[in-house]
Amino acid sequence: MPCQRRNHEIVSSFFIGPKAENVEIFKENIDTILQSVLTARRNYYPNDKVFITPHIKNSEASKTATEKLAYIVEQTANKSGDGSIPYWHPRYQGHMCMELTMPAVLGYFMTMIYNPNNATFEASPFTTSIELDEGQQLCEMVGYNTPKTEPRPKPDIPFSWGHINCDGTVANLESIWVSRNLKFYSLTPYLAMKQSCCRKPQFAPWLTTTLCRLLCLGYTGASLVTAHRSAHSQRARQTHHSQPAPVLENIDIFSFS
């Protein structure tokens, strides 16, 4: 019983609560996030001149726009509270949705202020690194082989990886993409050799082979194919009549939305 009570107390601390019992904790964390936003923005080239000057903030147009924003936010918040289903309360069980945890809401709020798009590491170095760590944690949680697998990783099994997408529908679609890509992969050597041998390629041999492989992998705008070994240095030493070097040694399909 003490253990169950302790678990209940821990879980209860993660929610705002049916009666907003933890709303002050939520406010404190929101304030912490906003304070970090203030610090980060003021520390970036701190000697730069202020862009939004006091003159702009005190202008009639700015005050009108600010008052309109405050009015719309207040009206929308009140209508949301009055018109939404009480999914946060245990008395309501009409839909699958339940109250979101405070860590989830705070993480979402914090990310939206910076950059939620993890399309490239250059655009989101911090959140992308978090995404990679999260993927490894999820893989480890369900028992997949990872570099941190205990007691030790299995060298004969590929390491697993994961990423975060927007919802369950996209996750299901990506699982279909992976299955499709694996199904077509066995055809890529055949089609690459057939096109290279049966007719004169319009491109360099290595480029023709690469294009065949990418097409057979189902390469689309929604999939990013990354090669773990670059063959640029090998291509530079090739002549037009030499055998094409292996371009893609190991392929991962990173799907993103």
DOKOLRO-675843 format. One record per residue: residue in three letters; chain; x, y, z of N, C-alpha, C in turn. Coordinates in pm, 1 decimal. Last residue first. Example, Ala and Ser with C-alpha at 12.3 -4.5 7.8 and 13.67 -1.06 7.14 Angstrom:
! residues 2
code,unit,n.x,n.y,n.z,ca.x,ca.y,ca.z,c.x,c.y,c.z
SER,A,1285.0,-225.0,708.0,1367.0,-106.0,714.0,1290.0,3.0,787.0;
ALA,A,1319.0,-569.0,780.0,1230.0,-450.0,780.0,1320.0,-330.0,780.0;
***
This chain:
! residues 257
code,unit,n.x,n.y,n.z,ca.x,ca.y,ca.z,c.x,c.y,c.z
SER,A,795.9,1442.7,-4126.1,681.2,1518.6,-4174.3,699.6,1665.8,-4146.4;
PHE,A,1014.5,1180.0,-4233.4,979.3,1291.8,-4147.3,862.5,1365.5,-4209.5;
SER,A,1212.9,891.4,-4228.1,1091.5,957.3,-4275.4,1054.0,1068.0,-4179.3;
PHE,A,1502.5,757.6,-4317.4,1451.0,850.6,-4217.3,1329.2,920.4,-4277.2;
ILE,A,1634.8,459.5,-4373.4,1528.2,543.0,-4426.5,1474.0,628.7,-4312.9;
ASP,A,1970.3,372.5,-4430.0,1863.4,396.1,-4333.5,1760.3,485.9,-4399.7;
ILE,A,2194.7,145.5,-4571.8,2094.3,249.6,-4593.2,1996.9,254.0,-4477.4;
ASN,A,2518.7,83.7,-4667.1,2419.1,60.4,-4563.0,2321.3,175.8,-4564.7;
GLU,A,2636.7,140.9,-4913.1,2672.0,18.6,-4841.1,2567.8,-16.6,-4737.0;
LEU,A,2604.1,271.1,-5211.5,2529.9,265.9,-5086.2,2559.8,134.5,-5017.2;
VAL,A,2799.6,228.5,-5411.5,2764.2,363.2,-5368.2,2697.2,362.2,-5231.7;
PRO,A,3069.4,52.1,-5525.8,2948.6,43.2,-5442.3,2916.8,178.7,-5381.5;
ALA,A,3165.0,175.1,-5852.4,3196.3,142.3,-5713.0,3067.8,129.0,-5634.3;
PRO,A,3135.0,33.1,-6175.0,3087.7,127.8,-6073.3,3121.3,81.1,-5933.3;
GLN,A,3428.9,-38.8,-6361.5,3310.6,-87.9,-6291.8,3264.4,13.8,-6189.1;
SER,A,3522.5,193.3,-6625.5,3549.4,105.9,-6511.4,3419.2,62.6,-6446.5;
HIS,A,3482.3,374.7,-6822.7,3466.0,234.1,-6858.5,3489.3,140.7,-6741.1;
HIS,A,3536.3,625.1,-6716.4,3400.6,600.7,-6767.0,3376.1,452.4,-6792.9;
THR,A,3726.8,569.7,-6416.3,3711.3,616.5,-6553.4,3571.5,581.1,-6599.6;
GLN,A,3768.8,673.6,-6075.2,3714.0,586.5,-6177.7,3723.7,651.9,-6315.1;
ARG,A,3841.5,844.7,-5878.2,3948.5,762.3,-5934.6,3899.2,673.3,-6047.9;
ALA,A,3602.9,957.3,-5804.1,3703.6,1045.0,-5861.8,3815.3,966.0,-5928.0;
ARG,A,3473.5,749.8,-5680.7,3428.8,791.1,-5812.8,3534.6,877.0,-5881.9;
GLN,A,3603.3,743.3,-5436.8,3621.3,632.1,-5528.4,3579.4,670.8,-5670.1;
SER,A,3514.9,979.8,-5323.3,3657.8,963.4,-5346.3,3685.7,849.4,-5442.6;
HIS,A,3238.9,928.3,-5306.7,3289.1,1035.9,-5391.5,3437.2,1018.1,-5422.9;
ALA,A,3098.0,753.5,-5157.2,3186.1,695.9,-5258.0,3243.8,802.9,-5349.1;
SER,A,3032.8,733.5,-4811.2,3035.4,813.1,-4932.3,3135.2,754.1,-5029.6;
ARG,A,2831.4,540.1,-4618.4,2965.4,548.4,-4674.1,2960.3,625.6,-4803.9;
HIS,A,2571.8,565.8,-4543.9,2670.9,569.8,-4438.1,2813.0,575.1,-4493.3;
ALA,A,2327.5,766.2,-4694.3,2426.7,660.7,-4712.3,2534.0,676.2,-4606.4;
THR,A,1986.8,821.1,-4655.0,2121.4,860.7,-4618.0,2214.9,742.9,-4633.5;
VAL,A,1694.0,945.4,-4774.7,1782.3,830.2,-4781.2,1923.3,878.2,-4753.1;
LEU,A,1397.1,1049.0,-4657.0,1533.9,1094.9,-4670.5,1625.1,974.7,-4665.9;
SER,A,1075.2,1094.6,-4776.7,1175.1,1003.3,-4722.6,1312.7,1058.1,-4751.9;
ALA,A,905.0,1262.1,-4900.2,877.6,1235.3,-4759.4,978.5,1142.4,-4696.7;
GLY,A,966.4,1271.9,-5164.1,995.9,1389.8,-5084.2,976.2,1367.2,-4936.7;
THR,A,1098.7,938.6,-5217.0,1003.3,1046.2,-5236.5,1045.2,1164.9,-5153.3;
TYR,A,1211.0,634.6,-5331.8,1255.4,764.5,-5282.7,1152.6,870.5,-5317.5;
GLY,A,1191.0,357.3,-5352.7,1070.7,436.9,-5331.3,1104.1,574.3,-5279.5;
LEU,A,1405.7,215.0,-5417.0,1381.0,229.8,-5273.8,1255.6,311.1,-5246.5;
CYS,A,1417.9,247.2,-5685.0,1364.1,120.9,-5635.4,1338.7,125.5,-5485.5;
LEU,A,1535.5,500.3,-5694.9,1400.0,481.9,-5745.1,1337.8,354.3,-5691.7;
LEU,A,1789.0,442.9,-5587.5,1700.9,536.3,-5518.6,1556.7,521.0,-5564.6;
ARG,A,1888.6,265.5,-5776.6,1869.2,221.5,-5638.7,1773.1,313.4,-5564.6;
CYS,A,1898.9,424.7,-6003.1,1815.9,303.6,-6001.6,1786.1,260.9,-5859.0;
LEU,A,2083.3,618.6,-5921.7,1945.6,657.3,-5949.5,1852.8,537.0,-5948.2;
THR,A,2316.8,460.4,-5898.6,2262.1,528.8,-5781.6,2115.8,566.1,-5802.7;
THR,A,2356.1,378.7,-6161.6,2331.5,279.3,-6057.1,2267.3,343.4,-5934.9;
THR,A,2402.9,627.9,-6280.3,2290.4,544.8,-6322.9,2254.1,443.4,-6216.1;
LEU,A,2637.4,704.2,-6151.1,2516.8,783.1,-6130.5,2392.8,704.4,-6171.1;
TRP,A,2823.2,517.6,-6237.1,2793.1,523.0,-6094.3,2665.0,600.4,-6067.8;
PRO,A,2824.7,569.8,-6520.1,2777.2,442.1,-6463.9,2740.5,450.2,-6317.4;
ALA,A,2683.2,887.6,-6619.5,2798.0,807.9,-6578.2,2749.4,680.4,-6510.1;
PHE,A,2392.3,858.1,-6830.3,2473.7,922.7,-6728.9,2597.7,838.1,-6705.3;
GLN,A,2273.3,700.3,-7011.6,2281.9,841.6,-7044.9,2368.2,918.8,-6945.8;
PRO,A,2413.7,381.6,-7090.4,2352.3,475.8,-6996.6,2370.6,619.7,-7041.5;
LYS,A,2326.6,166.3,-7341.6,2426.1,263.8,-7301.7,2362.7,365.7,-7208.6;
ARG,A,2180.4,-136.2,-7222.8,2183.2,-19.0,-7308.2,2284.3,79.6,-7254.0;
CYS,A,2234.4,-353.9,-7061.8,2152.3,-372.5,-7181.3,2150.5,-251.0,-7272.5;
CYS,A,2385.7,-276.6,-6837.1,2440.9,-371.4,-6933.6,2364.1,-374.0,-7065.5;
SER,A,2244.0,-95.2,-6681.3,2382.6,-64.1,-6714.2,2433.8,-151.0,-6828.1;
GLN,A,1998.6,-215.6,-6645.9,2003.2,-88.5,-6716.4,2145.2,-55.4,-6760.0;
LYS,A,2080.6,-445.1,-6505.5,2009.6,-456.4,-6632.3,2017.6,-327.2,-6711.5;
MET,A,2192.1,-345.6,-6270.7,2278.3,-415.8,-6366.2,2211.7,-425.4,-6503.1;
ALA,A,1960.3,-230.8,-6156.5,2079.2,-149.2,-6180.5,2169.3,-214.5,-6283.8;
LEU,A,1787.8,-447.2,-6133.7,1752.7,-337.1,-6222.3,1873.0,-249.7,-6254.1;
TYR,A,1936.4,-606.4,-5948.2,1895.6,-657.8,-6079.2,1866.8,-543.9,-6175.7;
PRO,A,1965.3,-442.2,-5719.5,2083.9,-487.5,-5794.9,2048.4,-534.3,-5935.4;
THR,A,1681.1,-395.9,-5656.1,1771.3,-288.9,-5698.3,1896.5,-338.4,-5768.4;
LEU,A,1522.6,-594.5,-5556.9,1518.4,-570.0,-5700.6,1623.7,-470.4,-5746.9;
SER,A,1548.1,-587.0,-5283.6,1606.1,-702.0,-5352.9,1606.8,-684.1,-5504.1;
TYR,A,1399.3,-361.2,-5211.0,1545.6,-352.8,-5211.0,1608.7,-467.9,-5287.1;
PHE,A,1127.6,-381.9,-5190.2,1182.2,-348.1,-5320.6,1334.5,-354.3,-5325.0;
LYS,A,1098.3,-439.2,-4918.0,1047.0,-533.2,-5018.0,1109.9,-507.8,-5153.6;
LEU,A,1198.9,-213.1,-4792.9,1268.6,-340.0,-4774.7,1225.0,-441.9,-4879.9;
ASN,A,1003.3,-29.2,-4874.6,1142.0,-11.2,-4915.0,1222.2,-139.6,-4901.4;
ARG,A,771.6,-132.6,-4749.8,780.3,-122.7,-4895.3,924.7,-112.8,-4941.8;
SER,A,841.5,-104.5,-4479.8,813.0,-236.9,-4535.2,823.8,-236.4,-4686.9;
VAL,A,866.2,176.7,-4468.0,981.3,91.2,-4438.2,960.9,-47.8,-4496.7;
TRP,A,603.7,255.7,-4528.7,715.4,293.9,-4615.1,835.6,202.8,-4593.8;
ILE,A,468.3,154.0,-4307.5,438.8,99.1,-4439.9,551.2,133.4,-4536.8;
SER,A,572.5,317.4,-4111.9,598.3,173.8,-4101.4,569.3,104.3,-4234.0;
GLU,A,467.6,559.1,-4197.9,611.5,537.7,-4206.8,646.7,390.0,-4193.4;
LEU,A,197.6,523.8,-4138.1,239.1,538.6,-4277.1,388.2,511.5,-4292.7;
ASN,A,211.3,518.3,-3857.0,165.7,400.4,-3930.5,207.3,406.6,-4076.9;
ALA,A,298.6,782.0,-3809.9,381.1,669.1,-3766.6,341.5,541.2,-3839.8;
VAL,A,80.7,924.5,-3904.9,207.7,935.3,-3975.5,300.4,820.4,-3936.4;
THR,A,-101.9,846.4,-3705.1,-128.1,817.2,-3845.7,-0.2,821.5,-3927.1;
GLY,A,0.6,945.2,-3464.1,1.2,801.8,-3488.0,-23.9,765.0,-3632.7;
ASP,A,201.9,1244.6,-3530.0,88.2,1170.6,-3474.9,98.5,1023.1,-3510.7;
CYS,A,447.3,1364.7,-3598.5,338.9,1448.0,-3546.2,225.6,1368.1,-3483.8;
ASN,A,743.2,1189.4,-3475.7,661.8,1253.2,-3578.4,538.6,1316.1,-3515.0;
ILE,A,1074.3,1117.1,-3384.2,943.9,1166.2,-3340.7,870.2,1225.9,-3460.2;
HIS,A,1257.8,809.4,-3434.6,1242.7,953.9,-3437.8,1099.1,989.6,-3401.5;
GLY,A,1510.7,557.0,-3386.8,1374.4,605.4,-3393.4,1372.1,756.6,-3400.7;
TRP,A,1691.4,249.9,-3427.9,1685.4,395.0,-3413.9,1539.0,436.9,-3423.4;
SER,A,1906.4,-34.2,-3359.4,1778.0,28.3,-3389.8,1787.7,179.4,-3371.8;
PHE,A,2174.6,-205.4,-3509.5,2127.2,-114.4,-3406.6,1996.3,-49.3,-3452.3;
PRO,A,2150.5,-544.8,-3624.3,2165.4,-399.9,-3648.8,2111.9,-317.4,-3532.3;
ILE,A,2322.7,-808.6,-3468.9,2191.7,-750.0,-3496.7,2209.4,-599.9,-3518.9;
ASP,A,2568.2,-892.7,-3386.9,2515.3,-953.6,-3508.5,2377.7,-900.2,-3546.6;
PRO,A,2629.0,-772.1,-3142.6,2698.1,-724.8,-3263.3,2639.7,-779.6,-3392.6;
LYS,A,2423.2,-649.7,-2901.5,2440.3,-769.4,-2983.3,2503.1,-729.3,-3116.7;
PRO,A,2555.1,-479.6,-2610.5,2487.0,-482.7,-2740.2,2515.4,-612.5,-2815.0;
ARG,A,2510.6,-609.5,-2276.8,2597.1,-558.9,-2382.9,2520.5,-566.2,-2515.0;
PRO,A,2303.8,-657.7,-2099.0,2435.0,-623.6,-2043.9,2534.0,-575.3,-2148.4;
GLU,A,2180.2,-347.6,-2236.6,2238.5,-419.1,-2123.7,2208.2,-568.3,-2134.9;
THR,A,2249.1,-124.9,-2499.2,2176.6,-242.6,-2453.8,2252.7,-312.9,-2342.1;
LYS,A,2348.8,99.6,-2618.0,2349.4,96.2,-2471.8,2276.3,-25.5,-2415.6;
PRO,A,2313.4,73.8,-2891.2,2450.8,77.2,-2840.3,2459.4,69.7,-2688.4;
THR,A,2035.8,-163.6,-2904.4,2091.6,-28.8,-2912.9,2235.7,-31.4,-2864.3;
ASN,A,1776.7,-371.1,-2994.7,1921.3,-363.4,-2979.7,1969.0,-219.9,-3002.2;
TYR,A,1469.5,-340.5,-2806.0,1546.4,-346.4,-2929.5,1695.2,-331.1,-2899.9;
GLY,A,1299.1,-320.7,-2583.7,1388.0,-435.0,-2595.2,1465.0,-446.3,-2724.5;
VAL,A,1152.2,-98.2,-2532.0,1078.8,-212.3,-2587.6,1169.8,-330.6,-2618.3;
MET,A,1351.8,74.2,-2435.9,1238.7,41.4,-2350.2,1164.2,-82.7,-2400.0;
GLU,A,1522.2,112.5,-2650.4,1571.2,36.8,-2535.3,1455.9,-8.5,-2446.3;
CYS,A,1355.0,269.2,-2809.2,1402.1,139.5,-2858.6,1449.7,52.1,-2743.0;
LEU,A,1329.1,493.1,-2642.3,1210.9,413.8,-2676.6,1250.5,275.5,-2727.2;
GLN,A,1596.7,580.8,-2637.6,1530.2,541.3,-2513.2,1407.2,455.5,-2540.7;
GLN,A,1640.0,645.5,-2906.0,1716.6,537.7,-2844.5,1651.7,489.3,-2715.1;
GLY,A,1460.5,860.3,-2931.1,1443.6,740.2,-3011.8,1518.0,621.3,-2954.4;
GLU,A,1578.1,1040.7,-2754.8,1445.1,987.3,-2725.6,1418.6,860.5,-2805.0;
ASP,A,1815.3,1098.8,-2891.2,1820.5,1033.5,-2759.7,1686.4,970.3,-2724.8;
LEU,A,1704.4,1223.0,-3117.1,1785.8,1102.4,-3131.9,1794.3,1026.2,-3000.1;
GLU,A,1577.7,1443.9,-2997.0,1499.3,1345.0,-3071.4,1576.3,1214.5,-3086.9;
ILE,A,1796.5,1583.7,-2897.4,1698.6,1527.9,-2803.6,1615.8,1419.7,-2872.3;
SER,A,1911.1,1656.7,-3140.2,1986.3,1568.3,-3050.4,1894.5,1506.1,-2945.6;
THR,A,1706.7,1825.6,-3230.6,1737.8,1703.8,-3305.0,1816.1,1606.5,-3218.6;
THR,A,1716.6,2034.3,-3048.7,1599.5,1946.6,-3047.4,1622.3,1819.4,-3127.5;
PHE,A,1976.1,2140.5,-3118.0,1944.3,2093.0,-2983.1,1827.8,1995.3,-2983.8;
PRO,A,1975.2,2204.0,-3396.9,2078.5,2117.4,-3337.4,2040.4,2060.9,-3202.0;
SER,A,1803.1,2276.8,-3632.1,1756.0,2243.7,-3496.7,1856.7,2153.4,-3426.9;
ALA,A,1926.9,2330.0,-3869.6,1818.1,2418.6,-3827.8,1773.9,2393.9,-3684.7;
GLU,A,2115.0,2127.3,-3892.9,2161.1,2266.0,-3895.6,2054.4,2361.3,-3843.7;
PHE,A,1968.0,1895.5,-3900.7,2042.3,1922.7,-3778.4,2088.1,2067.9,-3773.5;
THR,A,1638.7,1924.5,-4037.8,1783.8,1918.7,-4053.4,1850.0,1952.7,-3920.9;
ALA,A,1380.5,1895.8,-3935.3,1410.7,1845.4,-4068.7,1560.8,1832.4,-4090.4;
ASN,A,1245.2,1952.5,-3698.1,1371.1,1879.1,-3692.0,1411.1,1823.6,-3827.8;
ASN,A,1081.9,2222.9,-3587.2,1106.1,2150.4,-3711.7,1243.6,2085.2,-3708.1;
PRO,A,1038.2,2387.0,-3372.0,990.1,2249.2,-3362.4,1021.6,2163.9,-3484.0;
ASN,A,1226.9,2615.2,-3211.8,1209.3,2561.5,-3347.0,1164.7,2416.7,-3338.4;
TYR,A,1103.0,2802.4,-2977.9,1231.5,2797.2,-3048.0,1211.0,2745.1,-3190.1;
ILE,A,842.8,2778.6,-2902.9,904.5,2910.7,-2894.4,1035.7,2914.8,-2972.2;
MET,A,791.6,2508.4,-2920.9,729.7,2597.4,-3018.7,791.2,2736.1,-3016.7;
THR,A,923.9,2406.9,-2694.5,975.3,2378.8,-2828.0,919.4,2475.3,-2931.2;
MET,A,763.5,2496.7,-2482.5,902.7,2537.1,-2490.3,958.2,2519.8,-2631.8;
PHE,A,522.0,2364.6,-2537.2,527.4,2510.7,-2531.4,670.4,2560.8,-2550.4;
TYR,A,605.7,2096.7,-2514.5,549.0,2147.4,-2640.1,558.7,2299.6,-2645.5;
GLY,A,686.5,2088.7,-2246.4,781.5,2059.1,-2353.0,734.3,2110.9,-2487.1;
LEU,A,443.2,2147.8,-2122.2,557.1,2238.2,-2105.3,661.6,2214.7,-2213.5;
VAL,A,293.9,1924.0,-2199.8,250.1,2058.2,-2238.2,365.3,2157.6,-2227.6;
ALA,A,445.5,1713.0,-2084.5,417.6,1716.3,-2228.2,380.7,1856.8,-2274.0;
PRO,A,451.8,1776.3,-1807.8,576.5,1768.7,-1884.8,553.6,1776.3,-2035.5;
MET,A,167.4,1764.0,-1753.8,238.6,1891.7,-1752.9,372.7,1883.5,-1824.8;
THR,A,-27.1,1556.6,-1973.7,62.1,1575.1,-1859.9,130.1,1711.1,-1868.2;
LEU,A,-366.9,1605.3,-2067.7,-225.7,1598.2,-2101.3,-141.8,1619.2,-1976.2;
GLU,A,-653.7,1409.3,-2004.1,-573.3,1527.1,-1971.9,-427.7,1503.9,-2008.5;
MET,A,-758.5,1226.0,-2296.7,-754.5,1251.1,-2153.0,-668.7,1374.0,-2128.9;
CYS,A,-950.4,1081.9,-2559.2,-856.4,1181.6,-2510.5,-871.8,1202.4,-2360.4;
MET,A,-1159.3,911.0,-2622.9,-1029.3,852.3,-2589.5,-934.8,953.6,-2526.6;
HIS,A,-1469.1,1009.3,-2458.9,-1376.7,1000.6,-2571.1,-1243.9,940.4,-2524.5;
GLY,A,-1618.3,1003.6,-2223.1,-1686.4,991.5,-2351.4,-1595.2,976.8,-2471.5;
GLN,A,-1585.0,1028.3,-1951.4,-1520.1,914.9,-2017.0,-1576.2,895.3,-2158.1;
TYR,A,-1567.5,1241.5,-1681.1,-1597.7,1236.0,-1824.6,-1517.0,1123.4,-1888.5;
ARG,A,-1474.9,1226.5,-1426.0,-1617.3,1201.1,-1445.7,-1652.2,1185.1,-1594.2;
PRO,A,-1207.3,1305.8,-1429.1,-1236.4,1161.4,-1433.5,-1384.6,1129.1,-1448.1;
HIS,A,-1132.9,1577.4,-1648.7,-1198.8,1531.2,-1526.3,-1230.8,1382.1,-1536.0;
TRP,A,-1040.1,1663.6,-1888.5,-944.8,1662.5,-1777.4,-1003.9,1604.3,-1649.3;
TYR,A,-1245.6,1685.6,-2063.6,-1164.0,1564.8,-2072.4,-1064.1,1553.2,-1958.0;
PRO,A,-1502.6,1831.6,-2085.0,-1416.7,1825.1,-1964.8,-1330.6,1699.3,-1962.3;
ILE,A,-1509.5,1992.9,-2405.5,-1549.1,1880.1,-2321.1,-1454.3,1871.9,-2202.1;
SER,A,-1547.3,2352.0,-2427.2,-1475.5,2226.8,-2451.8,-1528.6,2115.9,-2362.4;
GLY,A,-1673.9,2590.0,-2355.9,-1730.3,2508.3,-2462.3,-1662.0,2375.9,-2488.2;
ASP,A,-1538.2,2720.1,-2151.2,-1682.5,2697.8,-2138.3,-1735.6,2595.5,-2238.5;
GLY,A,-1270.8,2726.8,-2238.5,-1303.8,2667.8,-2109.4,-1450.6,2634.1,-2095.1;
SER,A,-1302.1,2855.4,-2482.4,-1244.0,2720.6,-2479.0,-1277.9,2651.5,-2348.4;
LYS,A,-1399.0,3100.0,-2400.1,-1486.0,3012.7,-2478.4,-1432.7,2869.7,-2481.8;
ASN,A,-1169.9,3195.9,-2266.2,-1296.2,3176.5,-2194.0,-1390.0,3082.5,-2268.5;
ALA,A,-983.2,3203.8,-2476.9,-957.5,3120.7,-2359.0,-1086.4,3092.6,-2282.5;
THR,A,-1104.2,3387.8,-2648.7,-1082.0,3250.1,-2693.5,-1059.1,3156.8,-2576.0;
GLN,A,-1101.0,3618.5,-2487.4,-1227.3,3563.8,-2536.1,-1212.3,3417.9,-2578.7;
GLU,A,-821.6,3651.9,-2445.6,-913.2,3634.1,-2332.5,-1044.0,3570.0,-2377.0;
VAL,A,-729.8,3682.7,-2709.6,-679.2,3573.5,-2625.9,-774.8,3545.5,-2510.7;
ILE,A,-867.8,3914.3,-2782.3,-893.6,3788.7,-2853.6,-846.0,3669.2,-2772.4;
TYR,A,-755.2,4101.6,-2602.6,-899.6,4075.2,-2602.9,-930.9,3940.7,-2668.5;
ALA,A,-485.0,4099.0,-2671.8,-524.7,4058.5,-2536.6,-673.2,4023.9,-2531.0;
LEU,A,-506.9,4195.6,-2936.9,-452.2,4062.6,-2910.0,-495.8,4012.5,-2773.3;
LYS,A,-603.7,4452.0,-2886.4,-684.6,4357.9,-2963.9,-637.9,4214.4,-2940.3;
GLU,A,-386.5,4562.0,-2749.6,-515.9,4547.7,-2681.4,-607.1,4449.1,-2754.4;
THR,A,-197.4,4555.6,-2956.2,-174.6,4479.7,-2833.5,-304.7,4456.7,-2757.3;
ALA,A,-309.5,4729.7,-3144.0,-286.7,4589.6,-3179.9,-267.6,4502.9,-3056.2;
THR,A,-307.3,4967.3,-2992.0,-433.4,4912.8,-3043.1,-419.6,4764.8,-3076.6;
LYS,A,-32.9,5000.8,-2947.8,-123.3,4981.5,-2833.8,-256.8,4921.3,-2878.6;
SER,A,54.9,5040.9,-3212.6,102.2,4926.0,-3135.2,10.3,4897.5,-3017.0;
ALA,A,-76.1,5278.3,-3279.3,-101.3,5156.2,-3356.5,-60.0,5032.2,-3278.8;
GLU,A,31.4,5460.4,-3096.2,-111.8,5431.5,-3094.2,-142.9,5300.8,-3166.6;
SER,A,339.7,5361.6,-2934.1,263.4,5423.7,-3042.4,117.4,5380.5,-3035.8;
ASN,A,494.8,5231.3,-2753.7,402.4,5332.4,-2701.3,318.8,5400.3,-2809.6;
LYS,A,653.6,5068.3,-2911.8,562.0,5005.6,-2816.8,457.1,5103.8,-2764.6;
ILE,A,803.9,5261.6,-3050.2,712.3,5173.3,-3123.3,609.0,5114.1,-3028.2;
HIS,A,947.5,5373.6,-2836.4,862.0,5459.2,-2919.2,760.6,5375.3,-2996.5;
PRO,A,1098.0,5159.7,-2741.3,987.0,5212.0,-2659.6,892.8,5301.5,-2739.1;
THR,A,1154.4,4941.1,-3031.3,1190.1,5049.7,-2940.3,1071.1,5089.1,-2852.7;
ILE,A,1257.3,4659.0,-3136.1,1124.9,4712.7,-3101.7,1146.0,4816.9,-2992.2;
PHE,A,1543.5,4646.4,-3135.8,1466.2,4651.8,-3260.2,1327.2,4710.7,-3236.4;
VAL,A,1823.5,4792.1,-2984.4,1689.9,4736.5,-2963.9,1608.7,4754.1,-3091.5;
LYS,A,2147.0,4711.7,-3121.3,2043.6,4806.3,-3081.4,1908.8,4735.0,-3066.3;
ASP,A,2381.4,4476.3,-2981.9,2295.1,4525.1,-3089.8,2190.5,4622.4,-3035.2;
ASN,A,2515.1,4366.2,-2773.8,2543.2,4506.9,-2802.8,2461.1,4561.3,-2919.0;
PRO,A,2455.0,4095.2,-2762.0,2393.9,4185.8,-2663.1,2415.7,4333.5,-2692.5;
TYR,A,2424.2,3858.2,-2938.9,2472.9,3989.8,-2978.3,2414.7,4096.6,-2886.4;
TYR,A,2216.7,3711.1,-2722.3,2261.6,3695.7,-2860.8,2294.7,3833.6,-2917.6;
ASN,A,2109.5,3772.2,-2479.3,2251.1,3736.6,-2482.0,2304.6,3716.4,-2623.2;
ARG,A,1843.0,3808.3,-2527.1,1923.0,3926.2,-2492.1,2072.4,3896.9,-2493.8;
ARG,A,1761.3,3549.7,-2580.0,1749.1,3651.1,-2684.4,1831.8,3775.0,-2652.8;
ALA,A,1811.6,3412.7,-2339.9,1873.0,3368.1,-2464.8,1870.4,3477.5,-2570.3;
THR,A,1650.6,3554.2,-2153.5,1796.9,3549.8,-2139.3,1864.6,3513.5,-2270.5;
LEU,A,1390.7,3504.5,-2254.2,1441.2,3641.1,-2238.4,1593.5,3642.9,-2232.9;
VAL,A,1384.8,3226.8,-2230.6,1370.1,3289.6,-2361.7,1424.7,3431.7,-2357.8;
SER,A,1400.9,3199.8,-1956.3,1511.8,3149.2,-2037.5,1505.6,3205.4,-2179.0;
GLN,A,1154.4,3308.3,-1888.7,1275.7,3373.4,-1841.0,1397.0,3327.5,-1921.1;
LEU,A,983.3,3122.4,-2001.4,985.7,3257.9,-2055.9,1109.7,3334.1,-2010.8;
ILE,A,1039.1,2901.7,-1832.8,1063.4,2893.8,-1976.7,1074.6,3033.1,-2037.2;
THR,A,954.7,3001.5,-1585.1,1093.9,2959.9,-1603.6,1129.9,2954.6,-1751.5;
ASP,A,682.5,3035.7,-1636.2,765.3,3153.4,-1609.3,913.4,3121.0,-1626.2;
ILE,A,609.8,2767.9,-1656.0,593.4,2855.6,-1771.8,680.1,2979.6,-1755.6;
ASN,A,660.5,2691.7,-1392.1,741.2,2635.2,-1500.0,728.9,2715.6,-1628.6;
GLU,A,465.6,2841.3,-1258.6,607.3,2858.9,-1225.4,696.9,2805.9,-1336.3;
LYS,A,229.2,2735.7,-1368.3,265.7,2875.5,-1391.3,414.2,2899.2,-1365.3;
PHE,A,238.5,2476.0,-1260.6,242.2,2495.0,-1405.2,284.5,2637.8,-1439.7;
ILE,A,208.8,2533.6,-993.0,332.8,2468.7,-1038.0,349.1,2487.4,-1188.2;
GLU,A,-49.1,2634.0,-1006.6,59.9,2722.7,-965.0,195.2,2664.9,-1004.7;
VAL,A,-200.6,2411.4,-1075.5,-184.7,2517.1,-1174.0,-73.3,2613.8,-1135.5;
ASN,A,-270.0,2184.0,-939.2,-127.4,2208.3,-961.8,-102.6,2322.5,-1059.6;
GLU,A,-548.5,2182.3,-932.6,-475.3,2180.7,-806.1,-327.8,2217.2,-823.5;
ALA,A,-762.6,2201.0,-1109.3,-645.1,2287.6,-1127.8,-561.7,2295.9,-1001.2;
LYS,A,-932.4,1996.1,-1061.3,-967.4,2125.2,-1002.6,-852.5,2225.3,-1012.6;
PRO,A,-797.1,1790.0,-1195.1,-938.1,1817.6,-1226.6,-986.5,1951.6,-1173.3;
GLY,A,-457.3,1884.5,-1293.0,-556.8,1834.9,-1198.6,-698.6,1871.9,-1235.8;
ILE,A,-215.4,1901.7,-1419.6,-271.9,2023.7,-1362.9,-381.9,1989.5,-1264.5;
PHE,A,9.1,1629.1,-1341.7,-109.8,1683.2,-1406.8,-152.2,1814.4,-1340.7;
PHE,A,211.2,1516.9,-1195.0,238.0,1541.7,-1336.1,120.5,1606.1,-1409.4;
SER,A,133.6,1449.6,-943.1,213.6,1571.8,-956.1,241.1,1607.6,-1101.4;
SER,A,13.4,1204.7,-973.1,-71.9,1322.0,-951.6,5.1,1451.9,-969.7;
VAL,A,234.6,1034.4,-982.1,154.9,1056.1,-1103.1,69.0,1181.4,-1089.7;
ILE,A,312.3,1049.8,-710.4,403.3,1091.7,-817.3,325.6,1123.4,-944.5;
GLU,A,89.3,947.6,-579.4,131.8,1084.6,-551.1,224.6,1136.8,-660.4;
HIS,A,87.7,687.6,-677.4,-26.5,775.6,-704.5,11.6,921.6,-682.3;
ASN,A,325.9,594.0,-568.1,311.9,603.1,-713.1,197.2,696.0,-751.6;
ARG,A,254.5,601.5,-295.7,364.3,685.6,-344.7,355.8,701.5,-496.7;
ARG,A,54.4,411.3,-287.9,21.7,549.4,-253.2,129.2,644.0,-307.0;
GLN,A,201.7,184.1,-353.5,94.9,228.4,-442.0,56.8,373.4,-415.1;
CYS,A,370.1,174.8,-126.9,427.5,190.0,-260.8,322.6,240.2,-359.3;
PRO,A,189.6,137.0,83.9,271.1,258.6,78.7,329.5,283.1,-59.3;
MET,A,80.6,-122.3,0.0,0.0,0.0,0.0,83.9,127.4,0.0;
***
